[in-house]
Each structure stands twice: as C-alpha cells, then as structure tokens.
C-alpha cells in the first residue's frame, strides 16, 4: 500500500539514556520508540533484562507503520489485504496496537477484521474501569477498544495470560502518548508488536 510508510515520531523532552543505543535502532527509530515508552519504563525493563541477556532483546520485535486514516472507507483491496495480514499476525501470537484520533476509523477497522471480537468498556451501558474476567475473554481473536477506559492492571493481566498461551490480540489508543502514559509497554516488551497509526483522517 502506497500510504504504508514509517511516520516520523515526536521527540520526548528528556534526553535518551546513553545505553538506549544498545538496542541497535537508528536515531529516528529511537525517537519514535520514545514517543511510546518513557525512559523510566525502558530503564526498568533494561535493568531486568541485562541480568540474563536472553533473547529476544526487549522491544526488538516492535514495528511501526502509518496509513492515511480511512474513516469508514475500508472496502478496497488494499484495506482488505491489510485486515487479513494483521489478522494473520495476531493469530501467530502478535499484538496489534491501533493508534488514531476520534473518527479516524479505529472501531470500524476492528469490525472489518471479523471474526475478531471487541471488548469496550467505553460504550453506553458499560462501566469504565470494569474488570475483564478471564471468562469474558473470547476464545478467538479479540480487541480491547478504547483501552484507556479499562483498568491498566487488568489489561496487563490479560496480556500476561495471552502471552502464556501465545495468543495475539489488539489494543487501541488515540495517541502515542496515551499508550505511553497508560504504562503498558513494559508488559509487551518481549513480544512481537505491530503499531498501526491512522493519520490525517481528513481522507479524500
């Protein structure tokens, strides 16, 4: 897809720790990475990892792509192929993190990935920060829409349970900083994560 290009990340205000270069990323990749994960979180993960130096290196299986936000226009062959490839990625145990502002098409994107099931505490009639009991996690692919509306510790538990079962799923945030401030990145540090950013939602 022509629009599927790496998007430049915003810079964090604090300087990067000097050891961050040990992850082997380019300066641009490190800048983008830091818009999603705080230096403090990286430091905690890195300190725990360097005791064992086992594979994988934390965060080394994280990838980013940006596409023009589709809104509800997701019926083209390119979009159907993207839905299929990301569904395959999750079926292999990968984590999809969908990023996009309001009305960019995030929920529609998830709905088009059927048979993926959607958990969303932000919808009318749902209680914000309501727990997600293990029995409520669908047996197949699922997504936690508007993840900020769910208790972070509960989402971290779901992530740990899915990692133990090598099951993929999707979570959704409106901005990279929302993902960073939710402090979920450390729980995904050793997994394959695909960030899909829906940008410029004034699509023709």
Backbone as JSON, one array per atom type, in Angstrom:
{
  "sequence": "XXXXXXXXXXXXXXXXXXXXXXXXXXXXXXXXXXXXXXXXXXXXXXXXXXXXXXXXXXXXXXXXXXXXXXXXXXXXXXXXXXXXXXXXXXXXXXXXXXXXXXXXXXXXXXXXXXXXXXXXXXXXXXXXXXXXXXXXXXXXXXXXXXXXXXXXXXXXXXXXXXXXXXXXXXXXXXXXXXXXXXXXXXXXXXXXXXXXXXXXXXXX",
  "N": [[0.86, -1.18, 0.0], [0.6, 2.15, -0.93], [0.45, 4.23, 0.9], [1.52, 3.19, 3.19], [3.83, 3.87, 5.17], [6.75, 4.54, 7.19], [6.2, 6.68, 9.9], [7.31, 9.84, 11.06], [8.29, 10.26, 14.42], [7.25, 12.08, 17.35], [9.41, 14.04, 19.44], [10.63, 13.26, 22.7], [10.88, 15.25, 25.66], [12.94, 14.88, 27.56], [16.42, 13.88, 27.47], [17.63, 10.96, 25.69], [18.53, 7.93, 27.41], [22.02, 7.05, 27.55], [22.57, 4.35, 27.11], [20.55, 3.41, 25.53], [21.11, 3.13, 22.88], [22.15, 0.62, 22.69], [20.17, -1.05, 21.92], [20.24, -1.07, 19.23], [18.84, 0.45, 17.37], [18.1, 2.94, 14.81], [18.71, 6.52, 15.05], [16.3, 7.81, 14.36], [14.43, 5.76, 14.72], [14.72, 5.34, 17.45], [13.82, 7.79, 18.44], [11.13, 7.66, 17.72], [10.35, 5.39, 19.14], [10.61, 6.37, 21.75], [8.46, 8.06, 21.93], [6.48, 6.4, 22.54], [7.17, 4.91, 24.79], [8.26, 5.57, 28.03], [11.4, 6.88, 29.26], [11.9, 6.01, 31.85], [10.39, 3.66, 32.08], [11.66, 2.11, 30.13], [14.17, 1.93, 31.3], [13.65, 0.37, 33.61], [12.84, -2.05, 32.4], [15.12, -2.65, 30.92], [17.09, -2.89, 32.93], [16.21, -5.19, 34.23], [16.46, -7.02, 32.14], [19.22, -7.07, 31.48], [20.39, -8.64, 33.35], [20.14, -11.24, 32.53], [20.44, -11.28, 29.73], [19.09, -12.63, 27.72], [17.39, -13.88, 24.76], [14.33, -12.66, 23.31], [15.92, -9.43, 22.74], [14.62, -6.86, 24.74], [11.86, -5.09, 23.37], [12.76, -5.38, 20.76], [11.25, -6.6, 18.82], [9.31, -4.88, 18.04], [7.37, -3.0, 15.76], [6.54, -0.3, 13.49], [4.0, 1.24, 11.53], [2.43, 3.61, 9.37], [-0.67, 4.75, 8.1], [-2.91, 6.49, 5.92], [-5.73, 7.62, 7.55], [-8.73, 5.79, 7.31], [-11.41, 6.31, 7.99], [-14.67, 5.29, 7.5], [-14.25, 4.1, 5.1], [-13.24, 1.33, 4.01], [-13.2, -0.71, 2.15], [-11.65, -1.34, 0.0], [-9.31, -3.27, -2.01], [-6.73, -3.05, -0.99], [-7.17, -2.34, 1.71], [-8.6, -4.59, 2.61], [-6.62, -6.51, 2.31], [-4.76, -5.57, 4.17], [-6.25, -5.86, 6.54], [-6.39, -8.68, 6.53], [-3.67, -9.45, 6.7], [-2.9, -8.43, 9.18], [-4.63, -9.79, 10.84], [-3.65, -12.38, 10.47], [-1.14, -11.98, 11.61], [-1.82, -11.57, 14.33], [-2.95, -14.05, 14.86], [-0.7, -15.57, 14.95], [0.3, -14.96, 17.38], [1.01, -12.3, 17.68], [0.85, -8.84, 18.8], [-1.37, -6.28, 18.15], [-1.32, -2.81, 18.07], [-3.42, -0.27, 17.78], [-3.53, 3.0, 16.68], [-5.04, 6.14, 16.69], [-6.87, 9.21, 16.1], [-10.11, 10.4, 17.3], [-12.84, 9.35, 15.3], [-11.27, 8.45, 13.24], [-11.5, 5.93, 12.28], [-10.95, 3.66, 13.77], [-12.53, 1.8, 15.32], [-14.2, 0.84, 13.3], [-12.26, -0.32, 11.73], [-11.51, -2.48, 13.35], [-13.94, -3.87, 13.39], [-14.1, -4.69, 10.77], [-12.32, -6.72, 10.75], [-13.4, -9.14, 11.34], [-13.46, -12.61, 12.2], [-12.88, -11.22, 14.66], [-13.43, -10.36, 18.02], [-14.8, -7.68, 20.0], [-13.99, -5.96, 22.92], [-15.21, -3.44, 24.96], [-15.29, -1.05, 27.27], [-16.05, 1.57, 27.15], [-18.38, 1.99, 25.89], [-21.91, 2.82, 25.8], [-23.72, 1.97, 28.7], [-21.78, 0.38, 29.75], [-19.39, -0.02, 32.39], [-16.82, 2.15, 33.15], [-13.43, 1.23, 33.61], [-14.19, -1.26, 34.38], [-13.66, -4.65, 35.34], [-12.08, -7.26, 33.37], [-13.07, -10.25, 33.38], [-11.43, -13.47, 33.33], [-13.1, -15.35, 32.1], [-14.53, -13.79, 30.36], [-12.93, -13.2, 28.26], [-12.77, -13.63, 24.87], [-12.63, -16.78, 23.06], [-11.33, -16.77, 20.58], [-9.68, -14.49, 18.31], [-9.42, -11.18, 19.62], [-10.14, -7.76, 20.55], [-9.32, -4.97, 22.6], [-11.05, -2.28, 22.74], [-10.72, 1.32, 22.87], [-8.79, 1.36, 25.02], [-7.89, 2.84, 27.22], [-10.12, 3.13, 28.78], [-10.29, 0.96, 30.37], [-9.18, -0.83, 33.27], [-5.79, -0.56, 33.96], [-4.15, -2.49, 35.23], [-5.69, -4.73, 34.93], [-5.74, -5.05, 32.15], [-3.02, -5.53, 31.81], [-2.88, -8.0, 33.08], [-4.45, -9.56, 31.34], [-2.79, -9.38, 29.09], [-0.56, -10.81, 30.03], [-1.71, -13.34, 30.41], [-2.4, -13.97, 27.76], [0.09, -14.0, 26.58], [1.21, -16.26, 27.8], [-0.29, -18.19, 26.58], [0.43, -17.87, 24.0], [-1.17, -16.22, 22.38], [-2.47, -13.77, 20.23], [-3.72, -10.37, 20.22], [-5.57, -7.25, 20.07], [-5.08, -3.82, 20.97], [-6.23, -0.46, 21.63], [-5.55, 2.96, 21.17], [-5.72, 6.59, 21.31], [-3.57, 8.3, 20.85], [0.07, 8.22, 20.51], [1.2, 9.08, 22.93], [-0.82, 8.5, 24.71], [-0.73, 5.72, 24.85], [1.86, 5.51, 25.94], [1.54, 6.83, 28.46], [-0.27, 5.17, 29.65], [1.21, 3.09, 30.5], [1.7, 0.41, 29.64], [3.56, -0.67, 28.05], [5.84, -2.02, 29.1], [4.88, -4.51, 29.69], [4.64, -5.69, 27.28], [7.1, -5.95, 26.24], [8.7, -8.08, 25.41], [7.45, -9.22, 23.29], [6.14, -9.68, 19.93], [5.12, -6.8, 18.44], [2.94, -4.83, 16.58], [2.55, -1.6, 15.65], [0.02, 0.33, 14.38], [-0.57, 3.27, 12.93], [-3.15, 5.48, 12.37], [-3.41, 8.17, 10.44], [-3.99, 11.67, 9.6], [-6.94, 12.05, 9.18], [-8.69, 13.35, 7.5], [-9.51, 12.17, 5.01], [-9.59, 11.84, 1.48]],
  "CA": [[0.0, 0.0, 0.0], [1.48, 3.3, -1.11], [0.44, 5.08, 2.09], [2.06, 2.47, 4.35], [5.22, 4.33, 5.34], [7.1, 4.88, 8.56], [5.86, 8.05, 10.24], [8.26, 10.45, 11.99], [7.73, 10.35, 15.77], [7.54, 13.29, 18.11], [10.54, 13.87, 20.36], [10.39, 13.47, 24.12], [11.63, 16.39, 26.14], [14.17, 14.47, 28.23], [17.38, 13.22, 26.57], [17.6, 9.5, 25.8], [19.65, 7.35, 28.17], [23.09, 6.69, 26.61], [22.59, 2.93, 26.8], [19.45, 3.03, 24.65], [21.68, 2.76, 21.58], [22.47, -0.8, 22.71], [19.1, -1.77, 21.26], [20.59, -1.2, 17.83], [17.96, 1.2, 16.49], [18.58, 4.2, 14.25], [18.23, 7.66, 15.85], [14.88, 8.05, 14.07], [13.65, 4.7, 15.36], [14.75, 5.57, 18.89], [12.92, 8.92, 18.7], [9.75, 7.17, 17.64], [10.17, 4.49, 20.26], [10.44, 7.14, 22.98], [7.14, 8.68, 21.99], [5.56, 5.36, 23.01], [7.61, 4.32, 26.05], [9.07, 6.54, 28.77], [12.75, 6.45, 29.61], [11.86, 5.29, 33.12], [9.91, 2.31, 31.8], [12.73, 1.4, 29.42], [15.23, 1.65, 32.26], [13.24, -0.76, 34.43], [12.87, -3.26, 31.58], [16.51, -2.91, 30.56], [17.8, -3.37, 34.11], [15.82, -6.59, 34.46], [16.95, -7.85, 31.04], [20.67, -7.2, 31.39], [20.84, -9.69, 34.26], [20.17, -12.53, 31.82], [20.84, -11.07, 28.33], [18.45, -13.66, 26.91], [16.65, -13.41, 23.59], [14.73, -11.51, 22.49], [16.22, -8.16, 23.39], [13.35, -6.15, 24.93], [11.36, -4.14, 22.38], [13.37, -5.55, 19.45], [10.25, -7.1, 17.88], [8.27, -3.86, 17.84], [7.41, -2.38, 14.43], [5.58, 0.78, 13.28], [3.58, 1.67, 10.19], [1.39, 4.64, 9.34], [-1.5, 4.8, 6.9], [-3.92, 7.53, 5.94], [-6.91, 7.11, 8.25], [-9.77, 5.53, 6.32], [-12.78, 6.51, 8.41], [-15.46, 4.09, 7.23], [-13.96, 3.63, 3.74], [-12.26, 0.27, 4.16], [-13.64, -1.83, 1.32], [-10.76, -1.55, -1.14], [-8.48, -4.47, -1.93], [-5.6, -2.77, -0.1], [-7.6, -2.42, 3.1], [-8.92, -5.99, 2.9], [-5.35, -7.21, 2.46], [-4.18, -5.15, 5.44], [-7.02, -6.57, 7.58], [-6.02, -10.09, 6.53], [-2.3, -9.64, 7.14], [-2.84, -8.18, 10.61], [-5.32, -10.92, 11.49], [-2.68, -13.47, 10.47], [-0.12, -11.62, 12.59], [-2.34, -11.85, 15.67], [-3.14, -15.49, 15.01], [0.61, -16.14, 15.27], [0.68, -14.5, 18.7], [1.4, -10.89, 17.68], [-0.01, -7.83, 19.42], [-1.64, -5.1, 17.32], [-1.66, -1.59, 18.8], [-4.04, 0.63, 16.8], [-3.43, 4.37, 17.16], [-5.7, 7.09, 15.8], [-7.79, 10.12, 16.78], [-11.54, 10.15, 17.18], [-13.42, 9.31, 13.95], [-10.29, 8.05, 12.23], [-11.89, 4.63, 11.74], [-10.35, 2.58, 14.55], [-13.51, 0.76, 15.63], [-14.59, 0.26, 12.02], [-11.15, -1.18, 11.34], [-11.63, -3.72, 14.13], [-15.15, -4.58, 12.97], [-13.84, -5.31, 9.47], [-11.39, -7.83, 10.94], [-14.16, -10.31, 11.81], [-14.27, -12.83, 13.4], [-12.33, -10.62, 15.85], [-14.42, -9.87, 18.98], [-14.4, -6.4, 20.57], [-14.32, -5.63, 24.3], [-15.15, -1.98, 25.03], [-15.97, -0.51, 28.45], [-16.42, 2.97, 26.96], [-19.69, 2.06, 25.25], [-23.05, 3.1, 26.67], [-24.16, 0.81, 29.49], [-20.61, -0.29, 30.33], [-18.76, 0.72, 33.47], [-15.41, 2.4, 32.91], [-12.53, 0.53, 34.5], [-14.73, -2.55, 34.79], [-12.68, -5.72, 35.1], [-12.3, -8.2, 32.28], [-12.85, -11.58, 33.96], [-10.87, -14.42, 32.36], [-14.17, -16.0, 31.34], [-15.08, -12.87, 29.37], [-12.01, -13.08, 27.13], [-13.24, -14.55, 23.83], [-11.68, -17.85, 22.75], [-10.57, -16.47, 19.36], [-9.07, -13.17, 18.28], [-10.22, -10.14, 20.23], [-9.52, -6.45, 20.71], [-9.8, -4.13, 23.69], [-11.21, -0.95, 22.13], [-10.6, 2.41, 23.85], [-8.14, 0.64, 26.13], [-7.78, 3.72, 28.38], [-11.35, 3.01, 29.58], [-10.17, -0.27, 31.15], [-8.18, -0.79, 34.32], [-4.49, -0.93, 33.38], [-3.67, -3.75, 35.82], [-6.48, -5.81, 34.35], [-5.24, -5.24, 30.79], [-1.72, -6.17, 31.95], [-3.12, -9.42, 33.37], [-4.88, -10.18, 30.09], [-1.6, -9.5, 28.24], [0.25, -11.91, 30.56], [-2.41, -14.59, 30.12], [-2.32, -14.25, 26.33], [1.47, -14.37, 26.27], [1.41, -17.64, 28.23], [-0.99, -19.05, 25.62], [0.89, -17.47, 22.67], [-2.33, -15.69, 21.68], [-2.42, -12.36, 19.91], [-4.93, -9.57, 20.39], [-5.37, -5.85, 19.7], [-5.49, -2.76, 21.89], [-6.5, 0.75, 20.86], [-5.32, 4.24, 21.84], [-5.9, 7.71, 20.39], [-2.28, 8.95, 20.55], [1.21, 7.51, 21.08], [1.39, 9.47, 24.33], [-1.82, 7.78, 25.51], [-0.14, 4.4, 25.08], [2.99, 5.67, 26.86], [1.08, 7.18, 29.79], [-1.0, 4.02, 30.19], [2.27, 2.26, 31.08], [1.5, -1.0, 29.31], [4.65, -1.11, 27.18], [6.75, -2.97, 29.75], [4.25, -5.84, 29.68], [4.69, -6.2, 25.9], [8.47, -5.7, 25.79], [9.33, -9.27, 24.83], [6.54, -9.78, 22.3], [6.04, -9.02, 18.64], [4.08, -5.77, 18.49], [2.79, -4.01, 15.38], [1.82, -0.36, 15.86], [-0.55, 0.86, 13.16], [-1.01, 4.64, 13.18], [-4.09, 6.04, 11.4], [-3.11, 9.6, 10.49], [-4.63, 12.54, 8.6], [-8.22, 11.41, 8.94], [-9.48, 14.06, 6.5], [-9.18, 11.41, 3.81], [-10.44, 12.17, 0.32]],
  "C": [[0.9, 1.23, 0.0], [1.57, 4.15, 0.14], [1.11, 4.43, 3.29], [3.54, 2.81, 4.5], [5.48, 4.58, 6.81], [6.85, 6.35, 8.8], [6.88, 8.6, 11.24], [7.59, 10.63, 13.35], [8.07, 11.7, 16.39], [8.64, 13.01, 19.12], [10.05, 14.02, 21.79], [11.29, 14.6, 24.6], [12.94, 15.98, 26.79], [15.1, 13.77, 27.25], [17.31, 11.7, 26.74], [18.74, 8.99, 26.66], [20.74, 6.9, 27.2], [23.09, 5.23, 26.24], [21.48, 2.5, 25.85], [19.96, 2.6, 23.28], [22.04, 1.27, 21.53], [21.36, -1.62, 22.04], [19.3, -1.84, 19.75], [19.73, -0.41, 16.87], [18.63, 2.44, 15.91], [18.1, 5.34, 15.16], [16.74, 7.94, 15.62], [13.99, 7.02, 14.76], [13.61, 4.89, 16.87], [13.83, 6.74, 19.26], [11.47, 8.45, 18.71], [9.43, 6.27, 18.83], [9.88, 5.26, 21.54], [9.14, 7.91, 23.05], [6.1, 7.69, 22.51], [5.92, 4.8, 24.39], [8.53, 5.31, 26.76], [10.46, 5.97, 29.05], [12.76, 5.65, 30.91], [11.41, 3.85, 32.91], [11.0, 1.49, 31.11], [13.84, 1.03, 30.39], [14.89, 0.45, 33.13], [13.34, -2.07, 33.65], [14.31, -3.64, 31.27], [17.29, -3.47, 31.74], [17.48, -4.82, 34.41], [16.43, -7.5, 33.39], [18.45, -8.08, 31.1], [21.23, -8.19, 32.41], [20.99, -11.02, 33.54], [20.68, -12.44, 30.39], [20.28, -12.18, 27.43], [17.78, -13.03, 25.7], [15.16, -13.55, 23.86], [15.18, -10.33, 23.36], [14.9, -7.41, 23.56], [13.09, -5.12, 23.83], [11.91, -4.37, 20.97], [12.39, -6.07, 18.41], [9.08, -6.14, 17.72], [8.47, -3.22, 16.47], [6.3, -1.33, 14.32], [5.27, 0.96, 11.81], [2.5, 2.73, 10.35], [0.63, 4.54, 8.04], [-2.46, 5.97, 7.03], [-5.2, 6.96, 6.54], [-8.08, 6.96, 7.29], [-11.17, 5.96, 6.71], [-13.55, 5.21, 8.2], [-15.17, 3.5, 5.84], [-12.86, 2.58, 3.79], [-12.62, -0.96, 3.32], [-12.72, -2.11, 0.13], [-9.93, -2.81, -0.93], [-7.31, -4.26, -0.98], [-6.0, -2.91, 1.36], [-7.95, -3.85, 3.48], [-7.65, -6.81, 3.1], [-4.67, -6.84, 3.78], [-4.91, -5.82, 6.61], [-6.55, -8.02, 7.68], [-4.63, -10.3, 7.11], [-2.17, -9.41, 8.65], [-3.57, -9.26, 11.4], [-4.38, -12.12, 11.55], [-1.59, -13.22, 11.5], [-0.58, -11.94, 14.01], [-2.55, -13.33, 15.9], [-1.83, -16.21, 15.3], [1.14, -15.67, 16.62], [1.09, -13.05, 18.78], [0.37, -9.99, 18.32], [-0.15, -6.65, 18.46], [-2.01, -3.94, 18.24], [-2.14, -0.58, 17.75], [-4.1, 2.03, 17.4], [-4.15, 5.29, 16.18], [-6.66, 7.97, 16.56], [-9.23, 9.71, 16.6], [-11.98, 10.27, 15.73], [-12.4, 8.99, 12.86], [-10.6, 6.68, 11.64], [-11.36, 3.44, 12.53], [-11.35, 1.45, 14.81], [-13.99, 0.08, 14.36], [-13.52, -0.7, 11.54], [-11.25, -2.53, 12.06], [-12.83, -4.54, 13.66], [-14.93, -5.28, 11.64], [-12.89, -6.5, 9.58], [-12.09, -9.07, 11.5], [-13.47, -11.59, 11.33], [-13.67, -12.29, 14.69], [-13.46, -10.07, 16.72], [-13.91, -8.61, 19.65], [-14.91, -6.28, 22.0], [-14.18, -4.13, 24.44], [-15.98, -1.48, 26.21], [-16.41, 0.94, 28.26], [-17.81, 3.1, 26.34], [-20.8, 2.28, 26.26], [-23.49, 1.84, 27.39], [-23.01, 0.05, 30.12], [-20.01, 0.6, 31.42], [-17.27, 0.89, 33.16], [-14.58, 1.73, 33.98], [-13.11, -0.78, 35.03], [-13.72, -3.64, 34.5], [-13.05, -6.55, 33.88], [-12.04, -9.59, 32.84], [-12.29, -12.53, 32.92], [-11.93, -15.09, 31.51], [-14.78, -15.12, 30.27], [-14.14, -12.66, 28.19], [-12.43, -14.09, 26.07], [-12.19, -15.61, 23.5], [-10.84, -17.58, 21.51], [-9.9, -15.12, 19.45], [-10.0, -12.15, 18.91], [-9.43, -8.85, 20.3], [-10.13, -5.76, 21.92], [-9.85, -2.71, 23.13], [-11.19, 0.1, 23.23], [-9.99, 1.88, 25.14], [-8.02, 1.51, 27.38], [-8.99, 3.64, 29.29], [-11.35, 1.75, 30.45], [-9.06, -0.12, 32.18], [-6.85, -1.33, 33.78], [-3.98, -2.26, 33.93], [-4.41, -4.94, 35.23], [-6.01, -6.11, 32.93], [-3.86, -5.91, 30.83], [-1.88, -7.66, 32.26], [-3.56, -10.17, 32.12], [-3.68, -10.4, 29.18], [-0.72, -10.66, 28.7], [-0.39, -13.26, 30.25], [-2.27, -14.97, 28.65], [-0.89, -14.63, 25.93], [1.74, -15.83, 26.65], [0.78, -18.63, 27.25], [-0.54, -18.8, 24.19], [-0.29, -17.03, 21.79], [-2.17, -14.2, 21.43], [-3.76, -11.68, 20.16], [-4.6, -8.14, 19.99], [-5.79, -4.94, 20.84], [-5.48, -1.45, 21.13], [-6.27, 2.0, 21.73], [-5.47, 5.36, 20.82], [-4.57, 8.36, 19.99], [-1.14, 8.09, 21.08], [1.41, 7.81, 22.55], [0.38, 8.8, 25.24], [-1.33, 6.38, 25.84], [0.99, 4.5, 26.11], [2.51, 5.92, 28.29], [0.28, 6.06, 30.45], [-0.05, 2.99, 30.82], [2.03, 0.77, 30.88], [2.68, -1.55, 28.53], [5.57, -2.14, 27.79], [6.2, -4.38, 29.69], [4.3, -6.48, 28.29], [6.12, -6.21, 25.37], [9.1, -6.88, 25.08], [8.49, -9.91, 23.73], [6.65, -9.05, 20.97], [4.85, -8.07, 18.67], [4.1, -4.99, 17.19], [1.95, -2.79, 15.74], [1.32, 0.12, 14.5], [-1.16, 2.22, 13.48], [-1.93, 5.09, 12.04], [-3.96, 7.55, 11.48], [-3.86, 10.35, 9.4], [-6.0, 12.0, 8.21], [-9.16, 12.22, 8.06], [-9.18, 13.43, 5.15], [-10.13, 11.76, 2.66], [-11.4, 11.02, 0.03]]
}
